[in-house]
Every structure is written in structure tokens, then in C-alpha cells.
């Protein structure tokens, strides 16, 4: 359903409407932000507002809409609200009811437009601004959410829900000090409010300080033992601290509680990774299907009009379309199973593989018998949609699946991962080229490629990457030439290494480290070692058989309950003893590198 245009009554509303219309963000979820569409408190306030409504012609219709919302019948609620708008298009409460109904239905774009109309027509109802802010946040429009919350708090200082949600916006913008200062006076005024202690814990986990966050989640649960979000947040902190057993207990307890469907989908996905992190693959992989639930906010919607593969389907002689999913590194990781898939299809079968465009040369070289092409991804009404236009006539496809959906069949246990040194192939000619370049630039000694971050460094991912200054003991190892493999702008780190460590990071000339992944693979295989965290480059290098040392984290689920990466049997994994304890693991890496270089007297 499309929202009808509401009249514009202020310049600020015009600006807000333009920003919402132009945004192409897909929905995000952060467990802990307060409020939800159609909550009991929201319904109480809405019913009270209807008692004051003077437009008697629409009041009975809106009372029916509120009753339907309370009964979780968003379709009926939308119908009643629309009938009310047919009688009075300028009724702000009708737009408000329709906004809640559309959000419940998952139509976030229309819901935003309805909230905006409601706010313009009924500005005296401040809770509309708070709800609009919450949904804007959920859709990734966090600057808009922050503006609305700041305005709301100016009129209602120390209001708990608004302050909580403003702190979430500030946290996600890495303004951790501001988030704490937003929470401090509200906590002082409301020391028994579990929500605020939970939010303070998330500010710390976002910085990777899981150990310090646990007491705040504990306090939230002491104040409210049924607080689902705090229990879930504690479960994820425990996972990142390397305790998947305790994490799983908390997560399953949280799932027993009441919550919105998108939050339940998020928790179900988290539970699957906890099972996988414990090595319980026979249960964990099927549970991992939660990533495909339409309730999961980051779900990718595959538009493929062919039968989807189901467990037990016979693949012999079939034409199977596999589609890469999630991040680029995940596409490479999950490709571990391709040789077994091809074998299962048999000589009369055919594999069609859709991967990220930059990966196609690598897969075409490794699997010449496979029809490889790029998938294409769009944002459509705040949803991620993926298609495979290169396939052409889809009638030739017997079955299709997101690539990770075959893991239960081909990787049911840790022991089922083969000791295969590589499953992708770099161009041998380009490997030889880069060996020559490296020997000319740095004759003698080890050539070690280093990387230290991912391009997608939002608050939730920063915790998995060591700060660059922690690299000092590694980069000062004598007898080593360090090659900058880090995609993106590394000028600041290069200058820092030169001025603080006395080390020159060599940047490969003319090589696009972000987009020319075939050449990155060749360079990685020409090096003596690739060293860094799990990102696209380290996954590609390992899949091509390059020597890789991975700096991991205690709760990394791809270790599958082991101390290594079964996906890449030649990879060596270094794990810090706790959250943010990078010094210990960097010293360990530096010692191993010094031993590998064979040059005594490592500088410190």
C-alpha cells in the first residue's frame, strides 16, 4: 500500500521528507533500542489520544484500528485506518495508526511516510516523533533519528526511552563519550531502570570491551530478570569472550521470551552461530537458515523463479544454481564445498555459480567446467534483492540454493572438511610476475603482506580488528619487508609506521587492492606470508593456497569449536586471550615471525 501525500505544513517536515525519500538504506536491527510499533504502552497512549479526538466521524474507525493492532492483526488495522483517512485525510491519528500497521507488516518505506504525515498533522503528540526516530534508526537513517530525538528531549528532558535511543545513535557514530554522557543523568535519575544499564553495556561492547560490559548486563538482569534484550546482549558478549556454552544458555533463555519478530530472527541467527562455534554443526547449519527468514532485517531476497534445493534432494545429473551470499569473504569461505558439489552432480550434471563480480576470474580459472557469472544486488524499498541475470533462460536450472545452504550436506561435521590445501587458483603467470617485482624491490629476506581492517568498519565490526599501534612488535621484526595489502586509504597508517616504527610499508604500484582481486590473489601467492584478520583478502589468499597467518578473536565462529580454521588447513591462527587484549597476541605473532625470518635481535 502506498501512503497518500499529506499536506506539508513546515519547512523542517519538507526536509525530513526529502531525506527519507532519497535514502536507500536497508533495515538494520540493534537489540536494545527501546520501543516497538504497537507496544502495549504505545497502544495505551493511542487509545488515550482517541478519547480526546473531536472528529467523531472517524473515531469509531480508529477504535477498530487500535483493537486490531492490539490483536496483532496489522492487515485489518491498516484497513480501518485507511477507511478513516477516506473520511478525513488530515486526521493525524489515522496516519499514526496506519504507520504502526505498515511497520508491523514490514513495509518500512510506507510506514515512514505515514509517521511523517502523522507528525505534521498532530505535532502535539510527541510520541509520534519518537516512533519516527526509532524506525528511521532501524532503517539505517541514524542522522535523521538523532535529529528527531534531540528535538524530543529538548521538550522532555530525561525521558528514558528517548535518551536511551539517542545514546544508541551516538554509539553507532562511535561517539562513545557522548553516549555515556547522554545516559549518565538519566541513570542517576532512574537507577532502577534496567533498559539504561543494558544500553550502557552495549556502548562498551561496541568498543570491543566485552569483559567490562558484562557487569552492566548483569545489573540489567538483576533489575529485570525477564529483560530479553539484556540477556541476548549478554549472550553475544559471552560468545565474543570465547564462552559459546554460556552464550548459548543465555540466548536460548532469551528466545523463550516475548519480542518482535525481527528481533527473534536476529536471536535465532545468533543461536546458530553459537552452535557452530561449539562445533555442533549438525544442529548449527540447519539453524543457520535463520539468515534467510523474511523477518531477519538483513535478509537477502533472492529473486529466482526455480525450485529451491531442500535437504535430501538428489543432485545427480541436475543443473544446480548456487548463489554467493553475505560478504565477499563469506562467498570465498563457503566455496570450500564446491569440489564435492561438482562430484555429487556427476558427469551429466552442471553447476552454475553466481558470485560477486570481482571474484569471477578466480572461480572461472579454478572450475573451468562450471558456468560462472556475477550476481547483481539492489536495494528495493529498504530490502536487499539479489538476481542472477547472466543465467539467461532460467528453465535450464533444476534447483537453486544460496551457497551456504549446502553446508549441512557436505560439511556436517568438523571431520568432514577435507585437508585440501587450496580450492581457488591464482594466475601462475601473474604469480611469477609478482615474485620478480618483489625480489627487485626487496632482495633477500621475507616478504610479508599485512592487512589490519575491513572496509565495512561500522561500530559492530570495529571490535574484531586490532588498532594499528598494536602492530609495533610485528612491524619492527628485522629481516622482513612488509607489503601493504590493505584495501582502502592507508595513508595515515603508512605515515604512522614510518614515523613511529621506522618501517616503510611497500605499496604495490598500480594495483587496485579493492577491486582487482585476481591480481591480489596472485600477489598473495607470490609472498612468503599473508598476515592479518579475517577479511576478503585473507580469505582469498588462504583459498588460493597462500601461506596465511590469521589474527582471530576468541568467539570467531568459523573456527567451528577448534583452535584453527578447518576451511583452510594450511592457515595458522593466532587468538588473543580476551577482548581487546591485542598486545599478547601481537607479541606471539612477532615471536613466530622472528623465528620464521631467522634474523636474530628483533627490535622492540
C-alpha positions as CSV (number, residue, x, y, z in Angstrom):
1,X,0.0,0.0,0.0
2,X,1.3,3.4,-0.9
3,X,0.9,6.3,1.5
4,X,-1.1,9.2,0.1
5,X,0.5,12.5,0.1
6,X,-0.1,14.6,3.3
7,X,0.0,18.3,3.1
8,X,3.3,19.9,4.1
9,X,3.0,22.3,7.0
10,X,6.6,23.2,7.8
11,X,10.0,23.6,6.2
12,X,11.5,21.1,8.6
13,X,9.0,18.5,7.5
14,X,9.8,19.1,3.9
15,X,13.5,18.5,4.6
16,X,12.7,15.4,6.5
17,X,10.5,14.0,3.8
18,X,13.1,14.6,1.1
19,X,15.8,12.8,3.2
20,X,13.6,9.8,3.8
21,X,12.6,9.6,0.1
22,X,16.2,9.8,-1.0
23,X,17.5,7.2,1.4
24,X,18.4,3.8,0.1
25,X,19.2,2.1,3.4
26,X,18.2,-1.4,4.2
27,X,16.8,-2.1,7.6
28,X,19.1,-2.8,10.5
29,X,18.5,-4.0,14.0
30,X,20.3,-3.4,17.2
31,X,18.9,-5.3,20.1
32,X,18.5,-2.9,23.0
33,X,16.9,0.2,21.3
34,X,13.7,1.0,23.2
35,X,10.2,0.9,21.8
36,X,8.4,-1.0,19.1
37,X,5.5,-0.5,16.9
38,X,2.2,-1.3,18.6
39,X,3.7,-1.9,22.0
40,X,1.3,-2.0,25.0
41,X,2.4,1.4,26.1
42,X,2.0,2.8,22.6
43,X,-1.5,1.4,22.4
44,X,-2.4,2.9,25.8
45,X,-1.2,6.4,24.6
46,X,-3.0,6.0,21.3
47,X,-6.3,5.0,23.0
48,X,-6.0,8.0,25.3
49,X,-5.4,10.3,22.3
50,X,-8.6,8.9,20.7
51,X,-10.6,9.8,23.8
52,X,-9.6,13.4,23.1
53,X,-10.3,13.2,19.4
54,X,-13.0,15.6,18.3
55,X,-13.5,14.2,14.8
56,X,-16.4,11.8,15.8
57,X,-16.8,10.6,12.2
58,X,-13.5,8.8,12.2
59,X,-13.3,7.9,15.9
60,X,-15.2,4.5,15.7
61,X,-13.0,3.5,12.7
62,X,-9.8,4.3,14.6
63,X,-11.0,2.5,17.7
64,X,-11.4,-0.6,15.5
65,X,-7.9,0.0,14.1
66,X,-6.4,0.2,17.6
67,X,-8.3,-3.0,18.6
68,X,-6.8,-4.8,15.5
69,X,-3.3,-3.6,16.4
70,X,-3.7,-5.0,19.9
71,X,-4.8,-8.3,18.4
72,X,-1.7,-8.3,16.2
73,X,-3.8,-8.1,13.1
74,X,-1.9,-5.4,11.2
75,X,-3.8,-6.0,7.9
76,X,-7.2,-5.3,9.5
77,X,-5.7,-2.3,11.3
78,X,-4.4,-0.8,8.0
79,X,-7.9,-1.3,6.5
80,X,-9.6,0.5,9.4
81,X,-7.0,3.3,9.3
82,X,-7.4,3.7,5.5
83,X,-11.2,3.9,5.9
84,X,-10.7,6.7,8.4
85,X,-8.4,8.6,6.0
86,X,-11.0,8.2,3.3
87,X,-13.3,10.3,5.5
88,X,-10.6,12.7,6.8
89,X,-7.3,12.7,5.1
90,X,-5.9,15.3,7.6
91,X,-6.5,13.1,10.7
92,X,-3.1,12.7,12.2
93,X,-4.2,9.8,14.4
94,X,-5.3,7.9,11.4
95,X,-1.9,8.3,9.8
96,X,-0.4,7.2,13.1
97,X,-2.4,4.0,13.1
98,X,-1.6,3.3,9.5
99,X,2.1,3.9,10.2
100,X,2.1,1.3,13.0
101,X,0.2,-1.2,10.9
102,X,2.6,-0.8,8.0
103,X,5.7,-1.1,10.2
104,X,4.2,-4.3,11.6
105,X,3.7,-5.6,8.1
106,X,7.3,-4.9,7.2
107,X,6.6,-2.1,4.8
108,X,9.1,0.3,6.3
109,X,9.1,2.9,3.5
110,X,5.4,3.4,3.6
111,X,5.4,3.4,7.4
112,X,8.0,6.2,7.5
113,X,5.9,8.3,5.2
114,X,2.8,7.7,7.4
115,X,4.7,8.6,10.5
116,X,5.9,11.8,8.8
117,X,2.3,12.7,7.9
118,X,1.1,12.0,11.4
119,X,3.8,14.2,12.9
120,X,2.9,17.1,10.6
121,X,-0.8,16.8,11.3
122,X,-0.6,16.0,15.0
123,X,2.6,17.7,16.3
124,X,1.2,17.9,19.8
125,X,1.6,14.1,20.1
126,X,5.4,13.9,20.8
127,X,5.4,10.1,20.8
128,X,5.0,10.2,17.0
129,X,8.4,11.8,16.7
130,X,9.9,9.2,19.0
131,X,8.4,6.4,16.9
132,X,9.5,8.0,13.7
133,X,13.1,8.3,15.1
134,X,13.0,4.6,16.1
135,X,12.0,3.4,12.7
136,X,14.5,5.7,10.9
137,X,17.2,4.2,13.1
138,X,16.1,0.7,12.3
139,X,16.4,1.6,8.6
140,X,19.8,3.0,9.0
141,X,18.8,6.7,8.8
142,X,20.6,7.4,12.0
143,X,21.3,11.1,11.4
144,X,17.5,11.7,11.0
145,X,16.8,9.6,14.1
146,X,19.2,11.7,16.1
147,X,17.7,15.0,15.0
148,X,14.2,13.8,16.0
149,X,15.4,12.5,19.3
150,X,17.3,15.7,20.2
151,X,14.2,17.7,19.5
152,X,12.0,15.4,21.6
153,X,14.5,15.5,24.5
154,X,14.5,19.3,24.4
155,X,10.8,19.2,25.2
156,X,11.1,16.2,27.6
157,X,14.4,16.2,29.4
158,X,15.5,12.9,31.0
159,X,12.8,10.9,29.2
160,X,14.1,7.4,29.4
161,X,13.2,5.9,26.1
162,X,14.3,8.9,24.0
163,X,17.6,9.3,25.9
164,X,18.3,5.6,25.5
165,X,17.7,5.7,21.8
166,X,19.8,8.9,21.4
167,X,22.6,7.1,23.1
168,X,22.3,4.3,20.5
169,X,22.6,6.8,17.7
170,X,25.7,8.3,19.3
171,X,27.2,4.9,19.9
172,X,26.8,3.8,16.3
173,X,28.6,7.0,15.2
174,X,31.5,6.0,17.5
175,X,30.8,9.0,19.8
176,X,31.1,6.8,22.9
177,X,31.8,9.6,25.3
178,X,28.7,11.5,24.2
179,X,26.6,8.3,24.5
180,X,27.8,7.8,28.1
181,X,27.1,11.5,28.9
182,X,23.6,11.2,27.5
183,X,22.9,8.2,29.7
184,X,24.6,9.4,32.9
185,X,22.0,11.9,34.1
186,X,19.1,9.6,33.1
187,X,20.7,6.7,35.0
188,X,21.2,9.0,38.0
189,X,17.5,9.9,37.9
190,X,16.4,6.3,37.2
191,X,19.0,4.0,38.8
192,X,16.5,1.1,38.8
193,X,15.8,1.2,35.1
194,X,17.2,-2.0,33.5
195,X,17.0,-0.6,30.0
196,X,19.6,2.1,30.7
197,X,22.1,-0.3,32.2
198,X,21.7,-2.6,29.2
199,X,22.3,0.3,26.8
200,X,25.4,1.3,28.7
201,X,26.7,-2.3,28.3
202,X,26.2,-2.0,24.5
203,X,28.3,1.1,24.4
204,X,31.1,-0.9,25.8
205,X,30.6,-4.0,23.6
206,X,30.6,-1.7,20.6
207,X,34.2,-0.8,21.6
208,X,35.1,-4.4,22.0
209,X,35.3,-4.3,25.8
210,X,33.1,-7.3,26.4
211,X,34.6,-8.0,29.8
212,X,33.7,-4.6,31.2
213,X,30.2,-4.8,29.6
214,X,29.2,-8.0,31.4
215,X,28.5,-6.3,34.8
216,X,26.1,-3.9,33.2
217,X,24.1,-6.6,31.5
218,X,24.2,-8.5,34.9
219,X,22.8,-5.4,36.6
220,X,20.0,-5.0,34.0
221,X,19.0,-8.6,34.5
222,X,19.2,-8.2,38.3
223,X,16.7,-5.4,38.0
224,X,14.6,-7.3,35.4
225,X,15.3,-11.0,35.1
226,X,12.8,-11.2,32.1
227,X,14.6,-8.5,30.1
228,X,15.1,-10.4,26.9
229,X,17.4,-7.9,25.2
230,X,19.8,-7.7,28.1
231,X,20.0,-11.5,28.2
232,X,20.6,-11.6,24.5
233,X,23.3,-8.9,24.6
234,X,25.0,-10.8,27.5
235,X,24.9,-13.9,25.3
236,X,26.8,-12.2,22.5
237,X,29.3,-10.8,24.9
238,X,30.0,-14.2,26.3
239,X,30.4,-15.6,22.8
240,X,33.0,-13.0,21.9
241,X,34.8,-13.8,25.1
242,X,35.2,-17.4,23.9
243,X,32.4,-19.0,26.0
244,X,29.9,-20.3,23.5
245,X,28.4,-22.7,26.1
246,X,27.3,-19.9,28.4
247,X,26.3,-17.8,25.4
248,X,24.0,-20.5,24.1
249,X,22.3,-20.8,27.5
250,X,21.6,-17.1,27.6
251,X,20.5,-16.9,24.0
252,X,18.0,-19.8,24.4
253,X,16.6,-18.3,27.6
254,X,16.2,-15.0,25.7
255,X,14.4,-16.7,22.8
256,X,11.8,-18.1,25.3
257,X,10.6,-14.5,26.0
258,X,8.3,-12.2,24.1
259,X,9.8,-10.0,21.4
260,X,9.2,-8.5,17.9
261,X,9.6,-11.0,15.0
262,X,12.7,-9.2,13.6
263,X,14.4,-9.5,17.0
264,X,13.5,-13.2,17.2
265,X,15.0,-13.8,13.8
266,X,18.2,-12.0,14.9
267,X,18.4,-14.1,18.0
268,X,17.8,-17.3,16.1
269,X,20.7,-16.5,13.8
270,X,22.9,-15.7,16.7
271,X,22.0,-19.0,18.3
272,X,23.0,-20.8,15.1
273,X,26.5,-19.2,15.2
274,X,26.8,-20.2,18.9
275,X,26.1,-23.8,18.0
276,X,28.6,-23.6,15.1
277,X,31.2,-22.0,17.4
278,X,30.8,-25.0,19.7
279,X,31.4,-27.4,16.7
280,X,27.7,-28.6,16.8
281,X,27.4,-28.4,13.0
282,X,24.6,-31.0,12.6
283,X,22.4,-28.7,14.6
284,X,24.0,-25.4,13.8
285,X,24.0,-25.4,10.0
286,X,20.2,-26.1,9.7
287,X,19.6,-23.3,12.3
288,X,21.8,-21.0,10.2
289,X,18.8,-20.8,7.8
290,X,17.5,-18.1,10.1
291,X,19.6,-15.7,7.9
292,X,17.1,-16.3,5.1
293,X,14.0,-15.5,7.2
294,X,12.0,-12.6,5.8
295,X,11.8,-11.4,9.4
296,X,15.5,-11.0,9.6
297,X,16.2,-7.3,8.8
298,X,19.4,-8.0,6.8
299,X,17.9,-10.9,4.9
300,X,18.9,-11.1,1.2
301,X,15.8,-11.7,-1.0
302,X,16.8,-13.9,-3.9
303,X,14.6,-13.4,-7.0
304,X,15.0,-16.8,-8.6
305,X,11.9,-18.5,-10.0
306,X,13.1,-22.1,-9.9
307,X,12.7,-24.8,-7.2
308,X,14.9,-24.3,-4.2
309,X,17.2,-27.1,-3.1
310,X,16.0,-29.0,0.0
311,X,17.8,-31.4,2.2
312,X,17.8,-34.9,0.7
313,X,17.3,-33.7,-2.9
314,X,19.1,-35.9,-5.4
315,X,21.7,-33.8,-7.3
316,X,22.8,-36.5,-9.8
317,X,22.6,-35.2,-13.3
318,X,20.9,-31.9,-12.2
319,X,21.7,-28.4,-13.2
320,X,22.2,-26.6,-9.9
321,X,22.5,-22.8,-9.5
322,X,24.4,-21.7,-6.4
323,X,24.4,-18.1,-5.4
324,X,27.0,-16.4,-3.3
325,X,25.8,-14.7,-0.1
326,X,26.7,-12.3,2.7
327,X,30.1,-10.6,2.4
328,X,32.7,-11.2,-0.2
329,X,34.9,-13.1,2.3
330,X,31.9,-15.4,3.1
331,X,31.4,-16.2,-0.5
332,X,35.0,-17.4,-0.7
333,X,34.8,-19.3,2.7
334,X,31.6,-21.2,1.7
335,X,33.1,-22.1,-1.7
336,X,35.1,-24.7,0.3
337,X,32.4,-27.2,-0.6
338,X,32.4,-26.7,-4.4
339,X,34.6,-29.8,-5.4
340,X,32.2,-32.1,-3.5
341,X,29.1,-30.4,-5.1
342,X,30.6,-30.9,-8.6
343,X,31.2,-34.6,-7.7
344,X,27.7,-35.0,-6.5
345,X,26.2,-33.6,-9.7
346,X,28.2,-36.2,-11.7
347,X,29.3,-36.1,-15.3
348,X,25.8,-35.4,-16.6
349,X,25.1,-32.6,-14.1
350,X,26.0,-28.9,-14.4
351,X,26.9,-26.3,-11.8
352,X,26.0,-22.7,-12.4
353,X,27.7,-20.4,-9.9
354,X,26.8,-16.7,-9.2
355,X,29.5,-14.8,-7.3
356,X,30.5,-11.2,-6.7
357,X,31.7,-9.8,-10.0
358,X,35.3,-9.3,-8.7
359,X,35.6,-13.0,-7.9
360,X,34.6,-14.4,-11.3
361,X,38.1,-14.7,-12.8
362,X,39.3,-16.7,-9.7
363,X,36.4,-19.2,-9.9
364,X,36.5,-19.5,-13.7
365,X,40.2,-20.5,-13.5
366,X,39.7,-23.0,-10.7
367,X,36.5,-24.5,-12.2
368,X,36.5,-24.3,-16.0
369,X,33.6,-26.8,-16.1
370,X,31.4,-24.5,-14.1
371,X,29.2,-21.8,-15.7
372,X,30.4,-18.8,-13.6
373,X,28.9,-15.3,-13.6
374,X,28.1,-12.3,-11.4
375,X,25.1,-11.8,-9.3
376,X,23.6,-8.4,-9.0
377,X,22.3,-6.8,-5.9
378,X,19.8,-3.9,-5.5
379,X,18.2,-2.0,-2.6
380,X,14.4,-2.1,-3.2
381,X,12.2,-0.4,-0.6
382,X,14.9,-0.9,2.1
383,X,15.3,-4.6,1.3
384,X,18.3,-6.3,-0.3
385,X,17.4,-8.1,-3.5
386,X,19.8,-10.3,-5.4
387,X,19.3,-11.6,-9.0
388,X,21.4,-13.6,-11.5
389,X,20.8,-12.1,-15.0
390,X,23.8,-13.9,-16.5
391,X,22.0,-17.2,-16.3
392,X,19.6,-16.2,-19.1
393,X,17.0,-18.9,-19.6
394,X,16.1,-20.0,-16.1
395,X,14.3,-23.0,-17.3
396,X,17.6,-24.8,-17.6
397,X,18.0,-24.7,-13.8
398,X,16.7,-27.7,-12.0
399,X,17.5,-26.5,-8.5
400,X,19.0,-23.4,-6.8
401,X,20.3,-22.5,-3.4
402,X,22.2,-19.9,-1.5
403,X,25.7,-21.4,-1.3
404,X,25.7,-21.9,2.5
405,X,22.5,-23.9,2.3
406,X,24.6,-26.9,1.1
407,X,26.9,-26.9,4.2
408,X,24.6,-29.3,6.2
409,X,25.0,-31.9,3.4
410,X,28.7,-31.5,2.5
411,X,30.2,-30.3,5.8
412,X,28.0,-31.9,8.5
413,X,31.0,-32.3,10.9
414,X,34.4,-30.7,11.5
415,X,35.9,-34.0,10.4
416,X,34.1,-33.7,7.0
417,X,36.3,-30.8,6.0
418,X,39.0,-32.1,3.6
419,X,42.7,-31.5,4.1
420,X,42.7,-29.7,0.8
421,X,45.5,-27.0,0.5
422,X,43.5,-24.9,-2.0
423,X,40.2,-24.7,-3.8
424,X,40.8,-21.5,-5.8
425,X,43.7,-20.8,-8.2
426,X,45.7,-17.7,-8.8
427,X,47.1,-17.0,-12.3
428,X,50.5,-18.7,-12.4
429,X,51.9,-16.1,-14.8
430,X,51.0,-13.2,-12.6
431,X,52.3,-15.0,-9.5
432,X,55.7,-15.3,-11.3
433,X,55.4,-11.6,-12.3
434,X,54.9,-10.5,-8.7
435,X,57.7,-12.7,-7.4
436,X,60.0,-10.9,-9.8
437,X,58.8,-7.5,-8.7
438,X,59.2,-8.4,-5.0
439,X,62.7,-9.6,-5.5
440,X,63.7,-6.4,-7.3
441,X,62.1,-4.2,-4.7
442,X,63.3,-6.1,-1.7
443,X,66.0,-8.7,-2.5
444,X,66.6,-11.2,0.3
445,X,64.5,-11.6,3.5
446,X,60.9,-12.5,4.0
447,X,58.2,-10.7,2.0
448,X,55.1,-10.4,4.3
449,X,51.8,-8.9,3.2
450,X,49.9,-7.2,6.0
451,X,46.3,-6.0,6.4
452,X,44.6,-4.8,9.5
453,X,41.0,-3.9,8.9
454,X,37.9,-4.2,6.7
455,X,36.3,-1.5,4.6
456,X,32.9,-2.2,6.4
457,X,34.1,-0.9,9.8
458,X,30.8,0.1,11.4
459,X,30.7,0.1,15.2
460,X,29.8,-3.6,15.4
461,X,32.8,-4.7,13.3
462,X,35.5,-2.4,14.8
463,X,35.7,-4.8,17.8
464,X,37.2,-7.5,15.6
465,X,40.2,-5.5,14.4
466,X,43.3,-4.6,16.3
467,X,44.3,-0.9,16.5
468,X,47.2,-0.1,14.2
469,X,49.5,0.9,17.0
470,X,49.3,-2.6,18.4
471,X,51.2,-3.8,15.3
472,X,54.5,-2.3,16.6
473,X,56.2,-5.6,17.7
474,X,55.2,-7.2,14.5
475,X,56.3,-4.5,12.1
476,X,59.6,-4.0,13.8
477,X,60.7,-7.6,13.2
478,X,64.1,-7.5,11.4
479,X,64.7,-9.3,8.2
480,X,61.2,-8.7,6.8
481,X,59.9,-6.5,4.1
482,X,56.2,-5.6,4.8
483,X,53.9,-5.3,1.8
484,X,50.7,-3.2,2.3
485,X,47.8,-5.4,1.2
486,X,45.2,-3.3,2.9
487,X,42.5,-2.1,0.6
488,X,41.2,1.4,1.1
489,X,43.0,4.6,2.1
490,X,46.1,3.6,4.2
491,X,48.0,6.9,4.0
492,X,47.6,7.6,7.8
493,X,48.8,4.1,8.8
494,X,51.7,4.2,6.3
495,X,52.8,7.5,7.8
496,X,52.4,6.2,11.3
497,X,54.5,3.2,10.6
498,X,57.2,5.3,9.1
499,X,57.3,7.9,11.8
500,X,56.6,5.8,14.9
501,X,58.1,2.4,14.0
502,X,60.7,3.4,11.4
503,X,59.2,1.0,9.0
504,X,58.3,1.6,5.3
505,X,55.2,-0.3,4.1
506,X,55.7,-1.1,0.4
507,X,52.5,-0.5,-1.6
508,X,52.2,-2.4,-4.9
509,X,52.3,0.1,-7.7
510,X,49.3,0.3,-10.0
511,X,47.3,-2.4,-8.1
512,X,43.7,-1.8,-7.1
513,X,43.7,-3.8,-3.9
514,X,39.9,-3.5,-3.5
515,X,38.7,-4.3,-7.0
516,X,41.4,-6.3,-8.8
517,X,41.0,-9.4,-6.7
518,X,42.5,-11.7,-9.3
519,X,45.7,-9.7,-9.1
520,X,45.5,-9.6,-5.3
521,X,45.4,-13.4,-5.3
522,X,48.5,-13.6,-7.5
523,X,50.4,-11.2,-5.3
524,X,49.4,-13.1,-2.1
525,X,50.7,-16.3,-3.6
526,X,54.0,-14.6,-4.5
527,X,54.5,-13.5,-0.9
528,X,56.2,-15.6,1.7
529,X,53.3,-14.9,4.1
530,X,50.0,-13.0,4.4
531,X,49.2,-11.8,7.9
532,X,46.1,-10.1,9.2
533,X,42.5,-10.5,10.4
534,X,39.7,-12.3,8.6
535,X,38.6,-10.1,5.7
536,X,38.2,-10.6,1.9
537,X,41.9,-10.6,1.2
538,X,42.9,-13.1,3.8
539,X,40.1,-15.4,2.7
540,X,41.1,-15.2,-0.9
541,X,44.8,-15.8,-0.1
542,X,44.0,-18.8,2.0
543,X,41.6,-20.3,-0.6
544,X,44.3,-20.0,-3.2
545,X,46.8,-21.9,-1.0
546,X,49.0,-18.9,0.1
547,X,50.6,-19.1,3.5
548,X,48.3,-17.2,5.8
549,X,48.6,-16.3,9.5
550,X,45.2,-15.2,10.8
551,X,44.7,-12.9,13.8
552,X,41.4,-14.1,15.1
553,X,39.1,-13.4,18.1
554,X,38.1,-15.7,20.9
555,X,34.5,-16.1,19.7
556,X,35.0,-16.4,15.9
557,X,32.5,-19.0,14.8
558,X,34.3,-20.1,11.6
559,X,36.8,-21.9,13.9
560,X,34.0,-24.4,14.4
561,X,34.9,-25.2,18.0
562,X,38.6,-25.8,17.2
563,X,41.7,-23.6,17.6
564,X,42.1,-23.3,13.8
565,X,40.1,-22.8,10.6
566,X,39.1,-26.2,9.2
567,X,38.2,-24.4,5.9
568,X,41.9,-23.6,5.3
569,X,44.0,-26.5,6.7
570,X,47.3,-24.6,6.0
571,X,46.3,-21.5,7.8
572,X,47.8,-20.7,11.2
573,X,45.5,-19.0,13.7
574,X,46.5,-16.6,16.5
575,X,43.8,-15.8,19.1
576,X,44.1,-13.1,21.8
577,X,43.4,-14.3,25.4
578,X,40.5,-11.9,25.8
579,X,38.7,-8.9,24.3
580,X,40.9,-6.0,23.3
581,X,44.0,-7.9,24.6
582,X,45.9,-7.3,21.4
583,X,49.3,-6.8,23.0
584,X,49.6,-10.5,24.0
585,X,48.6,-11.9,20.6
586,X,50.8,-9.4,18.7
587,X,53.8,-10.4,20.8
588,X,53.0,-14.0,20.0
589,X,52.8,-13.2,16.2
590,X,56.0,-11.2,16.4
591,X,57.9,-14.1,18.1
592,X,56.7,-16.5,15.4
593,X,57.6,-14.1,12.6
594,X,61.1,-13.6,14.1
595,X,61.6,-17.4,14.2
596,X,60.4,-17.6,10.6
597,X,62.7,-14.9,9.4
598,X,65.7,-16.4,11.1
599,X,67.2,-13.0,11.8
600,X,68.2,-12.5,15.5
601,X,67.7,-9.4,17.5
602,X,64.1,-8.5,16.9
603,X,63.8,-4.8,17.6
604,X,61.2,-3.6,20.2
